């Protein structure tokens, strides 16, 4: 169900971006799609960190996550 809702949100973002792209141009379309996708990713990441914290883990910030995944 979550996978379907995430796909629906991305589909909605691209659809809204296409409509904006028709009237305001490609740059406005890219800005809108980026804004919607970044909000979605931020909410997903916060939910994942809260889930980890409830299980007894430690919440990491963006720098710590980047350093962890590079090694």
Secondary structure by P-SEA (a helix, b strand, c coil): caaaaaaaaaaaaaaaaaaaaacccaaaaaaaaaaaaaaaaaaaaaaaaaaaaaabbbbbcaaaaaaaaac
